[in-house]
């Protein structure tokens, strides 16, 4: 399919009208399809009428066109809600996670002028207008500075910051009206977290600061590369960093076993360092945030927009939780999860036990002092299924604190990557040094 360039609506009214016209077209399609099927003697369900291929295509195209909130909320729903989503919505979200339509050159130029001034082109020796990749709130371009250094320049879509709150509300309403979020799911808390996360990720100055903190923390680590930030070419909506040459982390699946194990050993060790040592965690486990440098045997870390800072109390709670899980101490595990903030006052004993069981399952790799086979164990899938049962049957989906949700999203993403690569890692030996 040919790549389309489409102007992005930048004003809230224009964006709202896009949502309204989409809802109208979907409703019109439902009425027409319903009349057609009834004439054929069929009694179609509302869901079947809503989720026709035509409506799914309309939804996907419009949400991708609006980018930002739709894509981020989709990513969060698909990560946190597991299999509670309708298969049709899962398909839409999978398509949203692929590249969005790129900005036209004229609109891109306007963004660059607003960010870096009318002479922004003189900041670069060369700048490629066609993007290398697109994400939920921006797209990435290749450029060179006057010293010949190759750069990756992330350019934010126009109007994203101002429209975050209204877009997230509109998307949530649209997905609920169209019937793609189950009635039993209380999604309002997730909408608020999506807004906060998007506001954080839309602040490229914030991301630059976290990138520099990671650069400092890992500067002596032989197996990680954190790109240098070029402040003279950056602003709130443009982020220029050194280009890290490597191939997609998923491609390690085709490497030898030692390489698979090496990559996941380092990524999981980094996760424990983030939680217990740095007390800041890059919580977005999107595989596109990592590349592998084969010759150097290094892992490139590319995105820091979803970094969250964690308190000593929170970090210490997970330390105690892991210690209790390894010892088989359910009383201690319960106490640790209370410290983290897992249990509301109204929680039922059965819900509490279900959460304890879920955490024990997540800690399974720590219980054996040997290389844990993530693919053979099916752990990632078992965790997803257990989380789905917990959320849907026991109405507990919205209760864990946001900090825990995002951390678990990262842990789940790492487990998924380990299973995808077929890696085997001794988790117990990795975590023990942090549990003293």
C-alpha positions in Angstrom: 0.0 0.0 0.0 1.4 3.4 -0.9 2.3 5.7 2.0 -0.1 8.6 2.4 0.8 12.0 3.6 -2.1 13.6 5.5 -2.6 16.9 7.2 -3.1 16.4 10.9 -6.0 18.4 12.4 -4.4 20.7 15.0 -7.3 22.5 16.6 -9.6 20.8 19.2 -12.8 21.7 17.4 -11.4 20.2 14.1 -10.3 17.1 15.9 -13.7 16.8 17.7 -15.6 17.1 14.4 -13.5 14.2 13.1 -14.7 12.1 16.0 -18.3 13.2 15.5 -18.3 12.6 11.8 -16.8 9.1 12.4 -19.5 8.2 14.9 -22.2 9.4 12.4 -20.7 7.4 9.6 -20.5 4.3 11.8 -24.1 4.7 12.9 -25.2 5.2 9.3 -23.4 2.0 8.3 -25.0 0.2 11.2 -28.5 1.3 10.0 -27.9 0.3 6.4 -26.3 -3.1 7.3 -29.2 -3.8 9.7 -31.9 -3.0 7.2 -30.1 -5.2 4.6 -29.8 -8.2 6.9 -33.4 -7.9 8.2 -34.7 -7.9 4.6 -32.7 -11.2 4.2 -34.7 -12.6 7.2 -31.7 -12.3 9.6 -31.8 -10.9 13.2 -28.3 -9.3 13.5 -26.8 -8.3 16.9 -25.8 -4.7 17.6 -22.2 -5.8 18.0 -22.2 -7.6 14.6 -23.6 -4.5 13.0 -21.0 -2.3 14.6 -18.0 -4.5 13.8 -18.3 -4.9 10.1 -15.1 -4.8 8.1 -16.2 -1.4 6.7 -16.6 0.1 10.2 -13.4 -1.4 11.5 -11.5 0.1 8.5 -13.1 3.5 9.2 -12.2 3.4 12.9 -8.7 2.4 12.2 -8.1 5.0 9.5 -9.6 7.8 11.6 -7.7 6.8 14.8 -4.4 6.5 13.0 -5.1 9.9 11.3 -5.6 11.6 14.6 -2.5 9.7 16.1 -1.6 10.8 19.6 -4.3 10.0 22.1 -5.9 7.3 20.1 -2.7 5.4 19.5 -1.4 5.8 23.1 -4.7 4.8 24.7 -4.8 1.8 22.3 -1.3 0.8 23.3 -2.2 1.1 27.0 -5.4 -0.8 26.6 -3.8 -3.6 24.6 -0.9 -3.9 27.1 -2.8 -3.6 30.4 -6.1 -5.3 29.5 -4.7 -8.4 27.8 -7.4 -10.5 26.3 -10.4 -8.6 27.7 -10.4 -6.7 24.4 -12.6 -7.8 21.6 -10.6 -9.4 18.8 -11.7 -6.7 16.5 -10.3 -4.0 18.7 -7.1 -6.0 19.1 -6.8 -6.0 15.3 -7.4 -2.2 15.1 -4.8 -1.6 17.8 -2.2 -3.8 16.1 -2.7 -1.7 12.9 -2.4 1.5 15.0 0.9 0.3 16.4 2.3 0.2 12.8 3.4 3.4 11.2 0.8 6.2 10.9 0.5 8.4 7.9 3.5 10.8 7.7 3.1 14.6 8.0 3.1 16.5 4.7 6.4 18.4 4.2 4.6 21.8 4.5 3.2 20.9 7.9 6.5 19.4 9.0 8.3 22.6 8.0 5.8 24.7 10.1 6.5 22.5 13.2 10.3 22.9 12.7 10.0 26.7 12.3 7.9 27.0 15.5 10.4 24.8 17.4 13.8 26.0 16.1 13.0 29.3 14.3 12.6 30.2 10.6 16.2 29.3 9.8 16.0 25.9 11.3 17.5 24.2 8.2 20.8 25.9 9.0 20.9 23.9 12.2 21.6 20.8 10.2 24.0 20.0 7.5 21.4 17.7 6.0 17.8 16.8 7.0 15.7 14.0 5.4 12.0 15.1 5.1 10.7 11.5 4.7 10.4 10.0 8.2 12.2 6.8 9.2 9.4 5.8 11.6 6.2 7.1 13.2 5.1 6.7 16.8 2.1 7.8 18.8 3.0 11.4 19.2 5.8 12.1 16.7 7.8 10.8 13.8 11.6 10.3 13.5 13.8 11.8 10.8 17.4 11.2 9.8 19.8 14.2 9.8 23.5 15.2 10.0 25.0 18.1 11.9 28.0 20.2 10.8 30.5 17.8 12.3 29.1 15.0 10.2 27.4 13.2 13.1 24.4 11.2 12.1 21.3 12.1 14.1 17.8 10.8 14.8 15.4 13.8 15.1 12.0 13.2 16.7 9.4 15.7 15.6 6.2 16.0 17.5 2.9 16.1 15.6 1.3 19.6 15.7 -1.5 20.3 18.2 -0.8 17.1 20.2 -0.1 18.7 23.5 -3.2 21.0 23.5 -5.6 18.2 22.4 -4.4 15.4 24.7 -7.2 15.6 27.3 -10.1 16.1 24.9 -8.7 13.5 22.5 -8.4 10.9 25.2 -11.9 11.5 26.4 -13.3 11.4 22.8 -11.5 8.1 22.1 -12.7 6.5 25.3 -16.3 7.6 24.6 -16.0 6.4 21.0 -14.6 3.0 21.9 -17.3 2.6 24.6 -20.2 3.7 22.3 -19.0 1.5 19.5 -19.0 -1.4 21.9 -15.3 -2.2 21.8 -14.7 -1.8 25.6 -16.6 -4.3 27.7 -19.3 -2.8 29.9 -17.8 -4.3 33.1 -14.5 -2.4 32.6 -14.1 0.8 34.5 -11.8 2.6 32.1 -12.0 6.1 33.5 -8.9 5.7 35.7 -7.0 4.4 32.7 -8.1 7.5 30.7 -6.6 9.7 33.4 -3.4 7.8 33.4 -3.3 7.9 29.6 -3.6 11.7 29.8 -0.8 12.0 32.3 1.5 9.7 30.4 0.8 11.5 27.1 1.6 14.9 28.7 4.9 13.5 30.0 5.8 11.9 26.7 4.9 15.1 24.8 7.5 17.1 26.8 10.7 16.4 24.9 12.7 18.5 27.4 11.7 16.1 30.1 12.6 13.1 27.9 16.0 14.7 27.1 16.7 15.0 30.9 15.9 11.4 31.5 18.0 10.3 28.5 21.0 12.2 30.0 20.4 10.6 33.4 20.4 7.2 31.8 23.5 8.1 29.8 25.3 9.1 33.0 24.0 6.0 34.9 25.1 3.6 32.1 28.2 5.4 30.7 30.6 2.7 32.0 28.3 -0.2 31.1 29.9 -2.2 28.3 26.7 -3.6 26.9 24.4 -0.5 26.6 24.3 2.5 24.4 22.3 5.6 25.3 22.3 8.2 22.5 23.8 11.6 23.1 21.3 14.5 23.1 22.0 17.5 20.8 20.4 20.4 22.8 21.2 23.0 20.1 18.8 21.1 17.7 16.1 20.3 20.3 13.1 22.0 21.9 9.9 21.0 23.7 8.6 19.5 20.4 11.8 18.5 18.6 14.4 16.0 20.1 17.7 15.5 18.3 19.9 12.6 19.4 22.8 10.6 18.1 21.7 7.9 15.6 22.2 4.4 17.0 22.9 1.9 14.2 21.5 -1.5 15.0 18.8 -4.0 14.0 15.4 -4.6 15.5 15.6 -6.4 18.9 13.1 -9.0 17.7 15.6 -10.1 15.0 17.8 -11.6 17.8 15.3 -14.4 17.6 17.3 -15.7 14.6 20.7 -15.5 16.4 22.4 -18.3 18.3 21.2 -19.3 21.8 24.1 -17.5 23.5 23.2 -14.2 21.9 19.5 -14.5 22.8 20.4 -15.3 26.4 23.0 -12.5 26.5 20.5 -9.9 25.3 17.8 -10.8 27.8 20.2 -11.3 30.6 21.3 -7.6 30.2 17.8 -6.2 29.7 16.4 -8.0 32.8 19.4 -7.0 34.8 18.8 -3.4 33.7 15.2 -3.7 34.8 16.3 -4.6 38.3 18.9 -1.8 38.3 16.2 0.7 37.3 13.8 -0.4 40.0 16.2 -0.8 42.9 19.3 1.3 42.1 18.2 4.1 39.7 14.7 4.3 41.1 13.6 5.4 37.6 12.1 2.9 35.1 11.6 3.4 31.4 8.1 1.8 31.5 7.3 1.4 27.8 8.2 -2.2 26.7 7.6 -1.5 23.0 10.2 -3.6 21.1 10.9 -0.6 18.9 12.6 1.1 21.8 15.6 -1.3 21.5 18.1 -2.2 18.9 20.9 -4.7 18.9 24.4 -3.8 17.7 25.8 -7.1 16.6 29.4 -6.3 16.1 29.7 -4.4 19.4 27.5 -6.8 21.3 25.6 -3.8 22.7 21.9 -2.9 23.1 20.8 0.5 22.1 18.2 2.3 24.3 16.2 4.7 22.1 13.2 6.2 24.0 12.8 7.7 27.5 9.5 9.4 27.2 7.7 6.9 29.4 10.3 7.0 32.2 8.7 7.1 35.7 10.5 7.9 39.0 9.8 5.6 41.9 9.9 6.3 45.6 12.1 4.4 48.1 8.9 3.1 49.7 7.7 1.7 46.4 11.1 0.3 45.4 11.4 -1.2 48.9 8.0 -2.7 48.7 9.0 -4.7 45.6 12.3 -5.7 47.3 10.3 -7.2 50.2 7.8 -8.7 47.7 10.6 -10.5 45.8 12.2 -11.7 49.1 8.9 -13.0 50.3 8.1 -14.8 47.0 11.5 -16.5 47.0 11.0 -17.6 50.6 7.5 -18.8 50.0 6.4 -16.3 52.7 2.8 -15.4 51.9 2.3 -13.2 55.0 5.4 -11.2 54.0 4.2 -10.9 50.4 0.8 -9.7 51.6 2.6 -7.0 53.7 4.8 -5.9 50.9 1.9 -5.5 48.5 0.1 -3.5 51.1 3.2 -1.2 51.3 3.1 -0.8 47.5 -0.5 0.2 47.6 -2.2 -2.8 46.0 -5.1 -3.4 48.2 -8.1 -1.1 48.7 -9.9 -1.1 52.0 -12.9 -2.8 50.3 -11.0 -5.6 48.7 -12.6 -9.1 49.1 -10.5 -11.9 50.5 -10.9 -13.8 47.3 -9.6 -10.8 45.3 -6.6 -10.4 47.7 -5.7 -14.1 47.2 -6.0 -13.8 43.5 -3.6 -10.9 43.5 -1.1 -12.8 45.7 -1.3 -15.8 43.3 -0.8 -13.5 40.3 2.4 -12.0 41.9 3.7 -15.4 42.8 3.3 -16.5 39.2 5.2 -13.4 38.0 8.0 -14.3 40.4 8.2 -17.9 39.2 11.6 -17.4 37.4 13.1 -16.3 40.7 12.3 -19.6 42.4 14.8 -21.8 40.5 18.6 -21.4 40.6 19.0 -22.2 36.9 18.4 -20.7 33.5 14.6 -20.2 33.1 13.2 -21.0 29.6 10.6 -18.2 29.0 9.3 -19.7 25.8 8.8 -23.2 27.1 7.3 -22.0 30.3 4.5 -20.1 28.7 4.8 -17.6 31.6 3.8 -14.5 29.6 0.6 -16.1 28.4 -0.3 -17.5 31.8 0.2 -14.1 33.4 -2.0 -12.4 30.8 -4.7 -15.1 31.3 -4.5 -14.7 35.1 -4.7 -11.0 34.9 -7.7 -11.2 32.6 -9.6 -13.5 35.0 -8.8 -11.1 37.8 -9.9 -8.0 36.0 -13.1 -9.4 34.4 -14.5 -11.8 36.9 -13.5 -10.1 40.0 -13.8 -6.4 39.0 -10.2 -5.6 40.1 -8.9 -4.3 36.8 -8.7 -0.6 37.8 -7.5 -0.9 41.4 -3.7 -1.4 41.4 -1.8 2.0 41.7 -0.7 3.5 38.4 3.0 3.2 39.3 2.5 -0.6 39.7 0.5 -0.9 36.5 3.3 0.7 34.5 6.0 -1.4 36.1 4.1 -4.6 35.5 3.6 -3.5 31.9 7.4 -3.3 31.6 8.0 -6.6 33.3 5.3 -8.3 31.2 6.9 -6.8 28.1 10.3 -8.1 29.0 8.8 -11.6 29.6 7.1 -11.4 26.2 10.4 -10.4 24.5 12.2 -13.2 26.3 9.6 -15.7 25.1 9.7 -14.2 21.6 13.5 -14.6 21.4 13.5 -18.0 23.1 15.9 -16.8 25.8 16.9 -18.7 28.9 18.1 -16.6 31.9 18.9 -17.3 35.5 16.7 -14.6 37.1 17.4 -15.7 40.6 21.1 -14.8 40.2 20.2 -11.5 38.6 17.8 -10.4 41.4 19.6 -11.6 44.5 22.2 -8.9 44.6 19.4 -6.3 44.9 17.6 -8.1 47.8 20.2 -7.6 50.5 
